[in-house]
Amino acid sequence: MPKLKLKVENAIRGYLTDELTDEEFKGNIQSILDEFKGKNLLHQNIGQLTWRMERENPGRKKEFEKIWILLDQVNTQIREDFNKRMKRDRS
């Protein structure tokens, strides 16, 4: 899902560097969810990309904590599905 990956990364980078408001960021994520609705692993992929970018930017941990909160406000399933995948992958 390269197009999904690019859109999610752009939304996160936009929030971190362009200082988008919380509402703008949530709107971007919602539009991604709408565009890719029905795609398998959508929530897991958004969670995976967020987690990976957080690991690549350890100095911005507090900002990523806020991003996870905002993702939960858009759709709690993003973190739930990602956590299920992580548990499965560790088993």
C-alpha positions in Angstrom: 0.0 0.0 0.0 2.6 2.6 -1.1 0.0 5.3 -1.5 -1.4 4.8 2.0 2.2 4.8 3.4 3.0 8.1 1.7 -0.2 9.8 2.8 0.2 8.7 6.5 3.9 9.7 6.5 3.0 13.1 5.0 0.2 13.6 7.6 2.6 12.8 10.5 5.4 14.9 9.0 3.0 17.8 8.4 1.9 17.7 12.0 5.5 17.6 13.3 7.1 20.1 10.9 4.4 22.3 9.5 2.7 22.6 12.9 -0.7 21.6 11.7 -3.4 22.1 14.3 -4.8 19.0 16.0 -8.0 19.4 14.0 -6.1 19.6 10.7 -4.2 16.5 11.6 -7.3 14.6 12.6 -9.0 15.7 9.4 -6.0 14.4 7.3 -6.2 11.1 9.0 -9.9 10.8 8.6 -9.6 11.6 4.9 -7.0 8.8 4.6 -9.4 6.4 6.4 -12.2 7.4 4.0 -10.0 7.0 0.9 -8.8 3.6 1.9 -12.0 2.3 3.5 -12.4 -1.4 3.2 -8.7 -2.1 2.6 -7.3 -5.0 4.6 -5.0 -4.1 7.4 -5.7 -0.3 7.1 -5.7 0.4 10.8 -2.7 -1.9 11.4 -0.7 -0.1 8.7 -1.4 3.4 10.1 -0.3 2.1 13.5 2.8 0.5 12.1 3.8 3.6 10.2 3.3 5.8 13.2 5.2 3.4 15.4 8.1 3.2 12.9 8.3 7.0 12.6 8.3 7.3 16.4 11.2 4.9 16.6 13.1 6.9 14.0 12.6 10.1 15.9 13.2 9.2 19.6 13.8 12.9 20.6 10.1 13.6 19.7 8.5 11.1 22.0 6.2 13.6 23.6 4.9 14.7 20.2 4.3 11.1 19.2 2.4 10.5 22.4 0.1 13.4 21.3 -0.2 11.9 17.8 -1.4 8.6 19.3 -4.0 10.5 21.4 -5.2 12.2 18.2 -5.3 9.0 16.3 -7.5 7.5 19.1 -9.8 10.5 18.8 -10.2 9.8 15.1 -10.6 6.0 15.4 -9.7 3.9 18.4 -9.5 0.9 16.1 -6.1 2.1 14.8 -4.2 1.5 18.0 -6.3 -1.6 18.9 -5.6 -3.3 15.6 -1.9 -2.3 15.6 -1.5 -3.7 19.2 -3.1 -7.0 18.1 -0.7 -7.2 15.2 2.3 -6.5 17.5 1.2 -9.2 20.0 0.8 -11.7 17.1 4.2 -10.8 15.6 5.9 -11.3 19.0 4.3 -14.7 19.6 
